[in-house]
Amino acid sequence: MTIGLNAFILLSGLLFAIGLLGVALRKNTIVLYMSLELMLNAVNLALVAFSRYNGTMDGNLFVFFIITVAAAEVAIGLAIIVALFRLRQTVMVDQLTALSR
């Protein structure tokens, strides 16, 4: 039994929707960040599924670059979150209203 393209696209769409709901409804910056990463991984899953379906390596190549950029994003994003927490003692988005003290 093989899993078809429809199942992968459905799973990718579901993961993207969960990530989108997390970004839209949550106020914690760490949860927002995890939701963005979930959306990014949903796109990666769709790219790999289409790549396998078409029999090419194009999608896999895009995924490699996306993961590389995501690793840099994680390092910079978490550093910003830690700096905001040290400055304001909170990670809630609605309490971060100004860029300076």
C-alpha positions in Angstrom: 0.0 0.0 0.0 1.4 3.4 -1.0 0.4 6.7 0.3 -0.7 9.1 -2.5 0.0 12.7 -3.1 -3.4 13.7 -1.8 -2.7 12.4 1.7 0.6 14.4 1.9 -1.1 17.6 0.6 -3.9 17.1 3.1 -1.5 16.7 6.0 0.5 19.7 4.8 -2.6 21.8 4.6 -3.7 20.7 8.0 -0.3 21.5 9.6 -0.3 24.9 7.9 -3.8 25.7 9.1 -2.8 24.7 12.7 0.2 27.0 12.4 -1.9 29.8 11.0 -4.4 29.5 13.9 -1.5 29.6 16.3 -0.1 32.8 14.8 -3.6 34.4 14.7 -4.8 33.5 18.2 -1.8 33.3 20.5 -0.1 36.2 22.3 3.1 34.5 23.5 6.0 35.2 21.3 7.5 31.7 21.8 4.2 30.0 20.7 4.0 32.4 17.8 7.5 31.4 16.8 6.7 27.7 17.0 3.6 28.3 14.9 5.6 30.0 12.2 8.1 27.1 12.2 5.2 24.6 11.9 3.9 26.6 8.9 7.4 26.5 7.4 7.6 22.7 7.9 4.2 22.2 6.3 5.5 23.9 3.2 8.6 21.7 3.3 6.3 18.6 3.4 4.4 19.8 0.4 7.6 20.5 -1.6 9.0 17.1 -0.8 5.6 15.4 -1.8 5.4 17.3 -5.1 9.1 16.5 -5.8 8.5 12.8 -5.2 5.3 12.8 -7.3 7.1 14.5 -10.2 10.2 12.3 -9.9 12.6 15.3 -9.6 14.9 16.7 -7.0 13.8 20.3 -7.3 11.6 20.3 -4.2 14.2 18.6 -2.1 16.7 21.3 -3.1 14.3 24.0 -2.0 13.7 22.2 1.3 17.5 22.1 1.9 17.7 25.9 1.5 14.6 26.5 3.5 16.0 24.4 6.4 19.3 26.3 6.2 17.5 29.6 6.4 15.3 28.4 9.2 18.3 27.4 11.3 19.6 30.9 11.1 16.1 32.3 11.8 15.9 30.2 14.9 19.2 31.5 16.3 18.3 35.1 15.6 14.7 34.8 16.7 15.4 33.2 20.0 18.2 35.8 20.7 15.6 38.5 20.1 13.1 36.8 22.3 15.6 36.4 25.1 16.7 40.1 24.8 13.1 41.2 24.9 12.5 39.1 28.0 15.5 40.5 29.8 14.4 44.1 29.0 10.7 43.8 29.6 10.4 40.6 31.8 7.6 39.3 29.5 7.2 37.5 26.3 3.5 38.4 25.7 3.0 40.4 22.5 0.2 42.6 23.8 2.5 43.9 26.5 5.3 44.8 24.1 3.9 48.1 22.8 7.0 50.2 22.5 10.5 49.6 21.1 12.3 51.4 23.9 11.9 51.7 27.6 
